[in-house]
Amino acid sequence: MLKSLRRLVLLACAVISISAAANNPFVGDWKLNPSKSTLTDKMTVESVGGNKYTFNFGGGPETIVVDGTDQPTHLYGGDALSVAIEGDTWKVTRKSKGRTIISANWSVSKDGGTLTDHFTGFNADGSRYELIYTYERKAAGSGFAGTWVSTNEEAVNFVLLLQIRAFEENGLSIIDTTSQIIGNMNFAGSAVRRLDERTLELMRKRSDGELADFLQLKVSSDLKTLIITPHSAAGDEPHILAFDRQ
């Protein structure tokens, strides 16, 4: 869940060009309400020859050599991704601006049907949160390669807070206060459509023009709840993230 949350925040962290942003119902502080939210995780790992693999954690493909070295990717603000083989396990590390933000140890069951992810995330203040993901294989593959969907999560003491602020004269910035990801930039190939006063749609396209992500933000009529609903181009089951106004 938390990995998908970070990806969704990165997608949402774009300047939304709309009029009268300062008086917009989206502006405010929002706290994730897990009891009202539904989210599962899906990832794919594909061998592309030799020791090179393509990973897709939901934000698009990232192809790297599995040799333990930090390798730049085009996703998540130019992060570095590394995967190291340590015996029967893989160690997956993601860095942002030289700082480790994710460290995970993967193992696959003897029958090849289950992948266990011992996941550790690091916040901007150095604090950490941990959980264990259990994935089931949903498509053919061997070893770590395949399509994996999470089946359960351990409870974790984690709080996600978003700040939505006016940006310049006609924009909005979305800020993840935990990781200090600030969306005061435009995503290349992204487009925003306002359906009504309380509903926005944000789309991001890949370099080939195909739809990569689609995200809807909707504020309730009483202005107390923000619902973020992402949809993938692959047509996966929609997630629902519910935030309460603070």
N, C-alpha and C positions, 0 to 999 in steps of 0.2 A: 504493500500500500504506500509506504513512505517514498519508495523509489518513483512510483508513478506520480505521487504528489509533487515531488521536486520537478519532474519533467513537465507537469501541467503548469506549475508556477512559472517555469522558464518560458513556456508558450504564452502564458497570460501576461508576462512582463514585457509588454509592448506598449508604446504610446498609442492610445486610442484617440483619434482625432474626431472629436465631437464638439458641438457648440455648448457654451455655458457650462464648462466642466466644473467650475467652482460650486455651482448650485445643483450639480448632478446627484441623483440618488445613490450612485455607486461610491461616491467619496465618503470615506470613513475608515474606521478600524474594524476588522472582521476576524473572528476566531472560529477555527474549524470545529464543527460539532460532529464527532465520530458516530454518535448514535443515529444521526439523520443521514449519514453518508454511506455510500456503497462503492467499493472499489476492489478490483482484483488486479493481479499483475500477470502480464504475458510477455515472454521474451523468446527470441529465436537466436540460435547459434548455428552457423553454417560453415562447414569446412570448404575453403575455396582453393585448396591445394597446398601441399607442403605443411608448414606450420602457421599458415595464414587462415584467419577466421573472420567472418562477418557477424557482428553482434547487432541486434536490434532490441533495445529495451523499451521500445514504444515511441521513441523520438526520431527514428530514422536509422539507416544502416551505418555502421562504423566498422571498417575493415582494418585490422591490425595483425601484426605478427605476434604469436603467443610465445614471447621470449623474456618477459619480465621487464622490458624497457618501457619508459614513458613515451607514448606516441601521440602526436597531436591529432585531434579529430575536428570535423567541421561543426560539431554539435555542442550545445551547452556553453556557448560563449568561448569556444576555442580551448576547451579542457584537454588534458592529457589523460589517456586511458592506457592501462597496462594490465596484462594478464600473465601470470607466472605459473608454471607447472611445478608443483611441490609434492612429489610422490604421486599418490592417487587423487590429489586435490588440485584445484586451481585457485589462485589468489588473484582477485580482481580489485584494482585500485583506480580511482578517478581523482584527478587533481584539478584545481581551479586556481590560476595565478600562483602556482607553486605550492599551494596548500592542499593537503589531502582532505577530501570531503566525503569520500566513501571508501571503505575497505571491506571486502567480502571474501569468505572462504567457501568454495563450492565443493560438494562431493556428490557422486552418483551411486545409487544403490547397486548391489550386485546384479539384480535382474535388469538394470538399465531403465527402469520405469519411473524412478523418483530422483529428483535433484534437490538437495538440501543446501540452503544458502544461509550461512552464519554472517549476518549483515551488521556492519557498524557504520553509523553516520556521524560526522563531526560538524558541529555548529561553528559559527564565526567566532564565538567566545572561547572555543576550545573544548567545550563540553561535548559529550558523546551520548548516543542512544543506540541501543542494540535490539535486535529481534532475529527470529529464525523464520525464514520462508521455507515452505515445502511446496515443490512444484511437481506436477505430474506430466509425463510425456504425452503430447497430443498429436504428434506426427512422427513419421519414421525418422530414425537417426540412430547413431551409435555414440557411445561415450557422452561427452558434453554437447555434441551436436544434436540439434532437434528443435522442436517447438515445445515450449514449456509454459504451463499455466499454474498459478499458485492455487493451493487448495486450502491453506489455513495460515494464520499468523499468530505469533505470541503477542499477548498484550504488552504494550510499551508505554511508558510515561513520556508522552510526546505532545507538544502543543504547537500548532501551526497558526501563526498570526499573519494576516495580510493587512497592509496599509494601502489604501487607494487615495491618491492625492491628485489635485489639479496640476497639470504640467503645462507651463507656458500659457498661451492664450486659449488654446482649444484642444488640449489633450489631457489624458489621464496617465498616471504612472502607477503600476502595481508593484509593491515592495514586499518581499518575504523577509520579515523582521528577524527570523531565526538565523537564516543563512546570509542575510544582508544582500540578497540579490535584488537589484534595483532596476526596474524596467523603464529607464529614461532613454530608450533608443527605439529605432524602428527596425522591425524584422524585414529583411529583404524578401520580397515576394509575398508579404502578408497583406491582408485586406480586412477592413472592418465595415460591418454593416449594422446600422441601428434599425431594429424592427419596430420599437416603440420607445417610450420614455424610460422604460425599465428593462429593456432587453437588448443585448448586443451580441453579434456573432463575429468571431475572429477566425480567419482562415490563414493558413501558411502553406505555401506551395514549395515543392522542391525545385531544383535548378532546371529539371526537365519539364516543368510546368504542371506536373501531377500534384494532386492534393496530398499534403503530408499530414496536416492536422486541422481539425475543425473544433471550435470551442464556443459554447454559448454561456453568457453571463446574464443572469436574470435576478432582479431584486423584487422581493415580495411586495404586495400592495401596501402593507403596513410599514415597509422600508426597514424591517428588522432582520430579514434573512436574505442572504446572497447565495444563489445556487449556481455552481459552475458545472456544466455538463460537457465533457469532451467526447468527441466521436472520432474514431479512427477511419482512415481511408479503407481499411480492410473490412470494415463493417462489424467490428467486434461489439459486444454488448456494451452499451453506454454506461459510463460511471456517473455517479452523482456525488458532488462535494457540496455540503451544506455549511455555510458560515453564519454565525450569529453576530449581529452588530454589537460593538462594545461601547 
